[in-house]
Amino acid sequence: MKFGTLALGSGFVLAAVFAWWGASSARPAGPSPEVLVRGKYLVDQVAMCGDCHSQHDEKGQLIQEKYLRGSVLPFKAIVPMPVWADKAPSIAGLPGWEQNAAIKFFMTGVAYNDLPARPPMPQYRFTKQDAAAVVAYLRSLSLE
């Protein structure tokens, strides 16, 4: 009887260990909170993405519900510029961007199509670590 109880108890322990192991290895770990905080800082305070990629009210205040969801640019080039972008796309969630291409873009200013960003988008030169933090933060935002 003791052997049966021991075997049964050991079976439950092994089942729990295997369940935990499978659950922890089944999903990749997301970015750490520190990486997301760094990414938010870079997006909001350094690159200032919201100036172009977010809609603003008539007083120039950010419309929080439209944060990084794209916007028509409120300014134009002062000289003719054929490639000037008149709107900034939604970057919340980074739709259409593969991870490595997005990181490369923030490191080099060159997009997945091997073309530079259209003005007035700056060609950023973030370090790989900072570019990855920006991408992680933008990906963490809801697409809707």
N, C-alpha and C positions, 0 to 999 in steps of 0.2 A: 504494500500500500504506500509506503514512504517513497519507493522508487517511482510509482505512478504519479504521485503528487509532485515530486521533484521534476520529472520529465514534463509534466503538464505546465508547471511554473516556468521551467526553462524555455518551453515552447512559446509561452506568452512574451517572455523577455526578448527572445530572438525575433519574434514577429514584430514587436515594437521597434527594435533596433533596425530591422530591414525596412519597415515602413518609414521610419525617420530618415534613413539613408536614402531611400528612393525619392522621398519628397524633397530633401535638401539638394539632391543632385539633379533633379528633374528640371528645375527652373534656374536660369542663370541669375546671378546676383545683380540687382540694379545698381545704379550709381549711389554712392554714399551720400548722406545728408550734406557733408562738407563740400563734395563736388557740386551738388545742386546749388548750395549757397554761393559758391565761387562763380558758377555759371550765371546765376541771377545777377550777381554784382557786375560781372563783365557785360552782360546784356543790357542792364539798366543804367549803369554808371560809367562804363568805359566806352562801349560801342554805341550806346544810346539808341538801340534798335527801335524803341518805341516812338522816337521822333518821326520816323517815316512809316514804320510798319503798323502803327496803331492810329485809330481815328481819334480826333479831338473835337471838343464842343466849340461853340462860337467864341468862348473865352480862352481857347487854347488849352483847356484842361483835358487830360487823358480820359477817354471814356473807358472805364475799367472793363466793362463787358466786351469791349472790342480790342483788348490788349493783344498786340502782335497778330491780329487777324487780317492785316492788310489795309491799305488806305490809298486814296488818291493823294498825290503829293501836293501840298499847298503852295509850292513855289516852282518856278521854271528857270531854265538856263537863261542867262542874260545875253548870250550870243547863240546863234543857231548851232545846234548839236544834234545830228541825225540819230544817234543811238540813245539819247536821253530818255530815261524811263519816266513816264508820267504817273505811274502808280507803283506802290510797293506791295509785293505779294504777302499773303499770310505766311508767317513762319512758325506759328504755334503748332507744335507737333512735327515740324519739318516735313510736310507732305511732299512726296516725290524725291526725297533725298536718301541715298544709301549712307550708312554710317561713315565709311571711309571717305567718300566723296565730300560729305559735309565738313568733316574735320580738315581735309585738304583745302577746301574752299576758305575756311577761316584762317588757315596758315599761309595761303599763297594768293588768295584773291581770284583763283582760277576755278571755274565751275566744272561740273561733271561733263559738260560738253566741250571742255578745253578752251572755253572763252572766258575773258575777264567779266566781272560784273558790270552791268551797264551803269553809267553815271546817273545819279549822284551817289550810288552805292560805293563806299570806300573799299579799297582792296586791303583788307586787314592782314596783319602779319603776326597773329597770335602764336605762342609756343604750342607745341602739340598738346601739352597738358591743359593749357587754357582753352584751346580750340575744342578739345574733348569735353571740357566742362560746359562750354557754351552749347555744344550739341546735346549733351545730356540734359541740360536745363530746358532747352527748346523742345526736345522730345518729351519731356515730362509734362508739357502743357497739353491740355485737351485740344483736339482738332475742332471741336464745336464751340 
